[in-house]
Amino acid sequence: MPTGLALLVGALMALAPITALPAQENPKRQTASSPQPAKVKPQKRRPSNAAKAAPSGKKSAVMGIPLESSAQTQAWAQDAAQRLLLDPTWLLNTLSQAKRLPSVERLVLPPSSPTAKNWAAYRARFIEPIRIRAGARFWQTHRSALERAEREYGVPASLIVGIIGVETLYGQNTGNFRILDALATLTFHFPSAHPRATARQAFFQSELEQFLLLTSRSGADPLSIRGSYAGAMGLPQFMPSSWAKFAVDFDGDGRIDLFGSPTDAIGSVAHYFKAFDWRPGMPTHYRVGLTPGQTDMDSLLAPDILPTFGVASFVAKGAVLEGAALNHQGPLALIELLNGPDAPIYVAGTENFYAITRYNWSSYYAMAVIELAEAVAREMPSKR
Ligand SMILES: [Ca+2]
């Protein structure tokens, strides 16, 4: 445990508040795929999709076994068609073309031999020259859309650039699993070995329903849409339910396209953060010092990433803040990032740090987004 003076990173972005959703039931975009920190306290957030370390579905994806049309599947389809007001023939026909993907069943399981979480290793995957340069190009190319999103939603351009960079490397890695196959697999063949199989199966079933609704309404071919093994789609890797709730037609062409329109992706990410109470102007985090023997770590770490302590209480428990942090209005959380065999890193996370974890439930993810955003901003010719 932390003994020692740990400090960290400076605060930089602006930020926002948080809805104190129970770390567990927050739905949005979380899926199960991407950037998973080396490992996060298991019961709290779950990883979602961004760029998962290894399997982003680049090449696999293709093989699959026909989804057997069991009586159960057929009954589900009939029932779903009624509930969702979809044409039962279309739904059954669509489902009959879905394939069961054993690779997806494996990917959704927690690793059998968990490795120690390691922020330095996680960070190295995202804060690197290729991604930073691609981010600067993306920012320059889409500057006006980013500025408009910042004006309209109060969400900094840098944050949007950080999110899309970590998620898909600016559209270069959006996943190659057929969404229909992935979601049907996780609905009808969810691995019972998963510690939260019931809840997760229900989640994916609901996402399958949203996906069917989306494609049916838009006329898109449900068999041609590809994304992560968990069903996340497009530049921002939105799950179907997030697409339905938060995606916007930001380029005004009359349709929402998170695959082909970076402008729609930019507006949708900003809208997502506005919906999750991003607070313009608030930093995401502050440095914090922890004095060995004089800090109540158990108490400070108990709420995990949920901002809980006012500055006075945070300081009373032994955390050392300085400068602007001492005048912070609103609750803070002590964020711990483990570093394998090395000492962990700590920061004081604000409600805006928490807001980033609503996109993907991981403090490692949030910190990677923040640092990528900062690194790209430094590359920009005219500093913002
Ligand atoms: Ca559009």
Residues whose N, C-alpha, C, O or C-beta is under 5 A from the ligand:
A	BS01	CA	D249 F250 D251 G252 D253 G254 R255 I256 D257 S261 D264
